[in-house]
Amino acid sequence: MRPNLYNAEGYVDPTVYEALMNIESSGYYDGLYHVMMTHRQIFSTGEPDDEQQENLTRHINNLRPGEIIIGTSPNITGQLIYFAVMDAIKASSHKPEKITRFAYGLPAGIHVEHADKTSLHAAIDFRAPVEFIIDRKSTRL
């Protein structure tokens, strides 16, 4: 079943549709989606839509998810959407156990010497802890 990504004006943002279909076709995620807003909407106003934030807050309260994965692109629009989602989560009465976000930084297969400064900056900012197996015990350094 394809999700309904049309806004009130009957416009579907092809970028949002492509991103959602890409995630869906990967087969790695089998959960629910909540499309917060389209790029066109955030560029036209420069601010999140209050009604959409209220809808997301209501969705969180009704579904009571254990985890919320924020999947935004690594650009200014993605950052604005990220902050709008975080505001909606803060406003909800249900607080999920886990809030995660898509990783940023170096794509798989790229050599560090060929990475651009923005990707390197994101890779350093969003680095993750490494686990080592020592004497059959997992240890975080």
Solvent accessible surface area in square Angstrom, and as a share of the most:
residue,aa,sasa,rsa
1,M,234,1.05
2,R,172,0.63
3,P,45,0.29
4,N,124,0.63
5,L,15,0.07
6,Y,134,0.51
7,N,27,0.14
8,A,109,0.85
9,E,127,0.57
10,G,50,0.48
11,Y,71,0.27
12,V,44,0.25
13,D,6,0.03
14,P,76,0.48
15,T,74,0.43
16,V,22,0.13
17,Y,57,0.22
18,E,116,0.52
19,A,53,0.41
20,L,11,0.06
21,M,42,0.19
22,N,105,0.54
23,I,51,0.26
24,E,86,0.39
25,S,92,0.59
26,S,56,0.36
27,G,65,0.62
28,Y,202,0.77
29,Y,74,0.28
30,D,151,0.78
31,G,36,0.35
32,L,124,0.62
33,Y,67,0.26
34,H,67,0.30
35,V,56,0.32
36,M,11,0.05
37,M,9,0.04
38,T,9,0.05
39,H,38,0.17
40,R,110,0.40
41,Q,38,0.17
42,I,2,0.01
43,F,147,0.61
44,S,87,0.56
45,T,96,0.56
46,G,42,0.40
47,E,121,0.54
48,P,42,0.27
49,D,57,0.29
50,D,102,0.53
51,E,116,0.52
52,Q,36,0.16
53,Q,29,0.13
54,E,99,0.44
55,N,56,0.29
56,L,14,0.07
57,T,21,0.12
58,R,131,0.48
59,H,54,0.24
60,I,6,0.03
61,N,44,0.22
62,N,112,0.57
63,L,86,0.43
64,R,148,0.54
65,P,36,0.23
66,G,44,0.42
67,E,70,0.31
68,I,25,0.13
69,I,77,0.39
70,I,6,0.03
71,G,42,0.40
72,T,19,0.11
73,S,49,0.31
74,P,100,0.63
75,N,74,0.38
76,I,137,0.70
77,T,5,0.03
78,G,1,0.01
79,Q,68,0.30
80,L,66,0.33
81,I,19,0.10
82,Y,42,0.16
83,F,115,0.48
84,A,1,0.00
85,V,14,0.08
86,M,40,0.18
87,D,73,0.38
88,A,2,0.02
89,I,6,0.03
90,K,138,0.59
91,A,75,0.58
92,S,3,0.02
93,S,95,0.61
94,H,26,0.12
95,K,111,0.47
96,P,14,0.09
97,E,168,0.75
98,K,110,0.47
99,I,71,0.36
100,T,42,0.24
101,R,55,0.20
102,F,86,0.36
103,A,96,0.74
104,Y,28,0.10
105,G,22,0.22
106,L,62,0.31
107,P,79,0.50
108,A,111,0.86
109,G,79,0.76
110,I,66,0.34
111,H,114,0.51
112,V,92,0.53
113,E,133,0.59
114,H,131,0.58
115,A,15,0.12
116,D,81,0.42
117,K,177,0.75
118,T,103,0.60
119,S,25,0.16
120,L,55,0.27
121,H,120,0.54
122,A,18,0.14
123,A,25,0.20
124,I,107,0.55
125,D,81,0.42
126,F,94,0.39
127,R,181,0.66
128,A,77,0.59
129,P,90,0.57
130,V,95,0.55
131,E,90,0.41
132,F,95,0.40
133,I,128,0.65
134,I,88,0.45
135,D,125,0.65
136,R,231,0.84
137,K,143,0.61
138,S,73,0.47
139,T,50,0.29
140,R,146,0.53
141,L,150,0.75
